[in-house]
């Protein structure tokens, strides 16, 4: 009875998620197309109509593609769960690898390989059809394949030891395995945050010290005013893969690095770069990064505790199309099922995460306006939205549900209402 009830609950949430995605996508497409004919008045002097229309068309194309991808992902999820796909994979792996840890790890490896092959056409379409159509993709098929091979190797090198540790704890650490796993997972995440910018990202991109002395002097002045120190200023060759531009921080403590995409430096004036960097500094100085990490750790603790309970419930397995094994561990299956179905139950609550993120963006904008010229921040925002073909007229409900950053005009109005522009 519990098994059937859980199956029904899973299907209900899956259909609710698909219905929400469809409703939001249709609203978004209608809203963007309805405003395609004219640039919003507040941006009419800064954005040309062809650029505005390109952003609208790009947004509509991405939204339609995302909707199709979501439907396909739902079908694949049903195939892996209710239609018995995961159980079939488990049986095949058991025949090849036997029982115990080889079976547990093998199930994850085979699942990752099958999922990767299923996703491959979508990733290819995204880069070489969608992004290329709008002039953003700069990556060759060869580079795409090389990146894929590197990502697989890095994922295996970083992920398999953690997976082994988690499965070992689930099997040997007793009823509180989830707490010990959380401690290991938290330390692991912090360690990866430290080593990733130093050892991993250079495998994919080239980082060179910022050579523009004038810009470097301006940025050093900003960091001195805000009491920020970094390991260095670097330029990343993002243009070899995409025409999109960005800037970001990486690392912690004395290892903090400031990284600019070369595409960003090519498009923004020095004072605009300073304003963008001031915004990113705001996230650090206002403890947004620390708050997000703490929230992530708190949620992971809750979810692991939930998994600790669910993995002992037979209806959790049978309700998702899997017959739990009586003669060996079901830990890998429990972990896989949990990772697969959790997003289905969490999707309706996505606006809560977006709400907190947008609040942080407003605070970082205000910080930037105090430590640089707010007019330069507005100018940089407009250029970045324009260059990245981000629509200036998203549907408000769609934006509230999905977007971690507020709409461009909302950010500008917020700065104006605060008297910062």
C-alpha angles and dihedrals in degrees: 000000000000090000093055092045091052091048090053092047091051092050092047092053092044091053090044090053092050092046091050092048092049094047093048093046093050091048091049095049093047093048095048094047092046089059097038096099097065138031112242109265094243090059101034093107094048106037123056119222095243090054091048091050092047089054090050093050092045091050093049092048092049092047094051091047091048091052092052091046090051092052092048091048090053091052091048090049091053089048092053094045122023094023093052103249096137093047090051091050090049092053092050092049091048091054091050102037105024122221137315124038095344089060093044095050092037092057091057093045094050092044091051091049094049093045091048092053091049091051095044098089091050093051090048092050092048093055105031102033111023101032092036092051090060096041099253105109113087096163125110122222088248092056090045090055092045090051090050092052092048092047090051092050094046092045091052094045093050101030107043097060090049091047091050091051093049094048091046091052092047089054103039111021099074130226094333094054089119092061093050089045090052091053092050092045093050094050090045092053092050091048092051090050088057099044100035099077092043102044110011110041092052087063088067106029140029116241120199128179114261105265101189102101094192092053091042090054091049092050093046088053091052092049091049091052092050097040093242126147128190141182091240150310115266139182118216122208094234091149092077089070108023144007091225116110134213147146129219148167125237136185133027137260113348090354096067112133130192113216128189125191109235087231090060094052090049092057107035129070116237093257090051091051088052091052093049090049090048088057091052090046087054091062090056098041093047090050093241092140092051091046091052092049092049091048090048091051092047092051092046089054091052093047094047090050088051090050089049088061098038096052089065093053116092092202090062090065100036092044088060098046100267129117107214115233116244099198100051145021122300094191098114091048092049091050093047094048091048094050091047100048102033094081090055092060094041100048097087088058095054094108090067091063092044091051093057092046093051090050089056091050092055090049092049090049090053090049090051091049090055095049100036137018110294090209089061089051091052091047091049092048091053092049093048093049089047096046093045092046091236109166117246091206110054120160106268095226093046090049093049090051100046113014120094088191124058119245115278095247090048091054092048093047090048091055091046094048090052089054092243096122 
